[in-house]
Amino acid sequence: MTDTRCWIGYSNDDALKKKVEDGWFTEGGVRHVPIDDFPPRPANSVLWPALLSSWALANAVKCDQVDPLTVCALVSKNQIAAFIDHVYDDPGYTDPASMLTWSGRAIHVNHLTDLRAFVAQHLDDSLLYQLYADEF
C-alpha cells in the first residue's frame, strides 16, 4: 500500500533548529513540531508529490525531484501558508459537519490549526524553507 506525506524542512533556520534541539516544542518527553508532518490531505486529492508539484507549477515555484518518490520546493513563509490554504480548502477541514472527529475532537483540524500557528509564529519571514512531499 502506498502512503504519502508532506513536511517543511528548516535547515536554513538556525534559530528554529536551536529551539527544537533545546526542547522548546517538547511536552512530557514528546516532541511536537507540527511542520514535521502535515495533517492528512483531503480524501479526494492526489498524493502529496503531485499536489506539491501542481501547486508549484501554477504558482511559478521551482519544484525539484529529489529522488524517484520525493519532490522539494524552496519556498517562503508566505508561500507555505498559501500552499496550506490551497490544500486544505475542503469541507473536511472547513465545514464542522464534515470534519473527522475522534473522542469529540476534530483531530485533523486541530493538527491543521497547530500547523498554521507554528508557521505563522515560528518561521522567519526573511528565510526560505524546503517544502517536501514524498510517497513510500
Secondary structure in CASP SS format (residue, H / E / C, confidence):
PFRMAT SS
TARGET T0000
AUTHOR 0000-0000-0000
METHOD secondary structure of the structure
MODEL  1
M C 1.00
T C 1.00
D C 1.00
T E 1.00
R E 1.00
C E 1.00
W E 1.00
I E 1.00
G E 1.00
Y C 1.00
S C 1.00
N C 1.00
D C 1.00
D H 1.00
A H 1.00
L H 1.00
K H 1.00
K H 1.00
K H 1.00
V H 1.00
E H 1.00
D C 1.00
G C 1.00
W C 1.00
F C 1.00
T E 1.00
E E 1.00
G C 1.00
G C 1.00
V E 1.00
R E 1.00
H C 1.00
V C 1.00
P H 1.00
I H 1.00
D H 1.00
D C 1.00
F C 1.00
P C 1.00
P C 1.00
R C 1.00
P C 1.00
A C 1.00
N C 1.00
S C 1.00
V C 1.00
L C 1.00
W H 1.00
P H 1.00
A H 1.00
L H 1.00
L H 1.00
S H 1.00
S H 1.00
W H 1.00
A H 1.00
L H 1.00
A H 1.00
N C 1.00
A C 1.00
V C 1.00
K C 1.00
C E 1.00
D E 1.00
Q E 1.00
V E 1.00
D E 1.00
P C 1.00
L C 1.00
T E 1.00
V E 1.00
C E 1.00
A E 1.00
L E 1.00
V E 1.00
S E 1.00
K H 1.00
N H 1.00
Q H 1.00
I H 1.00
A H 1.00
A H 1.00
F H 1.00
I H 1.00
D H 1.00
H H 1.00
V H 1.00
Y C 1.00
D C 1.00
D C 1.00
P H 1.00
G H 1.00
Y H 1.00
T H 1.00
D C 1.00
P H 1.00
A H 1.00
S H 1.00
M C 1.00
L C 1.00
T C 1.00
W E 1.00
S C 1.00
G C 1.00
R E 1.00
A C 1.00
I H 1.00
H H 1.00
V H 1.00
N H 1.00
H H 1.00
L H 1.00
T H 1.00
D H 1.00
L H 1.00
R H 1.00
A H 1.00
F H 1.00
V H 1.00
A H 1.00
Q H 1.00
H H 1.00
L C 1.00
D C 1.00
D C 1.00
S C 1.00
L C 1.00
L E 1.00
Y E 1.00
Q E 1.00
L E 1.00
Y E 1.00
A E 1.00
D E 1.00
E E 1.00
F C 1.00
END
